């Protein structure tokens, strides 16, 4: 499994000729979807979903009903590429994909709530979990967690505890366009100091960089 981090929350996963891209939103360059076979979208917020990125590739679009409805309104010409999924569903997309969870984290009690489903990607030897904008544990052991690092709905203590709850030996920072480089450095320091001794590694990559 080759894992490439693109802008903000976008991760590209390649395995034996299949290329899956998760959440290529407005903070992500369009190159993230080049050659993609499948684009998975966790929820409808613009930092995770960008219709022009979907127009720029020929990939199947896998997402939840709320996002599918949004795509049909924003870009009706993409409707024939949609595959609508629900929590708990398992798919064969070149990798085994399981849909996890159904609600976005609460930003504020007076703001609307949104649907959100993360995705477990399994190539038979390695399991990757991308939760989207939620702190929903996957319910299974995973090898690599794409862990949100910064968000209006997230404080660093919650991020640390989510990494602990999932318990993946490797953790890749995502959702990292909200903080400055200084702020992200503080998150890195806390993650390494508080979770490193527990055997929970923490890596933050630049756009287009591969995970070793």
N, C-alpha and C positions, 0 to 999 in steps of 0.2 A: 504494500500500500504506500503510494507516494502522496504526501500531504503538503499542500502549498497554501500559505496564508496570503490572502489579498486584503484590500482595505476593509477596516472595521470588523464586520462580523462574517466576512466571506471566507470560506475554505473550499479549496479544490482538492478532490480525492481521485487518484488514478490507480487502477488495478487491472492488469491483464487486458488492456485495450479498452476498458470502460472508464469514462471520465464523468464524474458527478460533481456539481458545484452547488454549494449551499449558500443562500442569502447574498446574492450579488446586488447590493443596494446602491444608494446614491453616493456613498462614500467609497465606492469600489470602482476601479477602472474597468472599462468594457473588455479588456484583454482577459479578464478572469473567465469569461464564458467562451472564449475561442476554442472551438472543437469539442464543446461539451455535448455529451449524449443526453444527460438529464440535468435539469436545474430543480433543486428542491427549495421551497420557500416556507419559512416557519410562520410568518405573519405579515400583515399588510403595511407596516410602517415603512417609510421611504428609505430608511437606512438599511433595510433588508430586501426591499422589493423596488425594482426600477423597470418600468415597461420597455424602455429603450434598450436595456441590456437583453431583455428577452427577445426583442425584435432583431437583435444583432447576431443571434445564433438560431440554429434549427433544432435545438434540444427539446425533448419532451419536458413539460413543466408539471412537476408533482407538488401539490399543495393542498391546503385545507379548504373547506367550502367558503369561508369568508374571503380568502384571498382570490379564489377562483371567481367569485362574484365581482370583486374589484377589477380583475383582469378583463373580464367580459365587458365591463363598462369602459375601462381605459383603453383597451386594445382588443376589440372584438375579433380582429383577424387572427389572434393567437388562440382562440377558443378551441380549435380542433387539436391543439397540442396539449390540452389540459388533461391531467389525471388527478381526480379529486380523491383524497384519502381521509381517513378518520383515525383517532387514537386507537392503538392496539393492532392496527393493520400491518401485515408483513408483506413485503414486495420483493421481487427478484428484478434488480435493475443493473445486473452485472456484479453487484454486491448485494447481499441481503440487507434490506432496509426495513426497520421497524419504526412506526410512528408512535411518539411518546408524549403524553400530556395534552392539555387542551386550553390552558389559560395563560395569558400574559401576566407577568408580575404587576402588582398594583403600583402605579406611579403616585396617585393621590386619590383618596376616597371620593372626591368630588369630580374626578375625571372619568370619562368612559372607560370601560374595561374591554379587552380585545381577546379574541381567540389566538392561541399560539400552540403549535405542536413542534417538538424537537424531533430529531432523527438519530437513530442508532444505525451505523453502517458497519457491516461485518464481512470481512473477506475470507473467513474461515480460520484465520489465525490471529487477527487483530480486530478489535472492536473500538470504533470511534463514536463518541456521543456529542452532538451539537444540540444544545437545548433551546436555541433561539433566545427570546427575552423572557426566560423563566428560570426558576431555581427548582425545577422538578427533577428529583432523582430518577434515573432510568430503571431502577428496580433490578438490575443485573450488574455483574462486574464488567468494567470497561478498562481497556488498556490506555486510551487517550481521551481525555475530556477537553473539549473546546470550552474554556471557562470564561464567562463574562468578567471583564476587568473594571469597567466603568459604565455608569448609566444613571439617568435621572431616578431610576427605581432601585438603585443598588448602593449600599455602603460597603466599605472594604471588609468590615467584620462579616457581613453576609456572604461576600465573595469567598472569604477564607473558609467559612463554615460549609459552604456548598462544595468546595474542593474536598474538604474532609468527609462530607457525607457521601460523595460519590466514591472517593477512595482510589482514584486512578493513579497509577505510578507516574504517568506523564500528564501534564496539563499545559495546554496551549492557550495563551491569552487571546481572547477575541473581544469584540465590542469595546475597542480601545481608542476610538476617535473622539471620545467625549472629553477626556482629560488632556492636559498639556503633557509634554515629555517629563516635566518635573513631577506632576501628579502620578503618572504611570510608574515613574521610578520609585515613588513611595509605595505603590501597590506591590511592585516587584520585591522590594525590600521586606515588606510584611509577609508576603507569600513565602519567600525563601527562608525567613527567620522562623516563622511559626509553623509552616507545613513541611519544610525541607527535612527536619529531623524525624518526621513521620514517614519519610520515604515517598513524599508526594512532590515530584519535581515540577518546576515552573519555568516555562519558556515564553518569551515574547519575541515575535518576528516582525520584520518590516514587510511591506507589500511585495509580493512576488517571491518571497523566500520560502525554501523548502524546510520542513522539519527533518532533522537528521534521523 
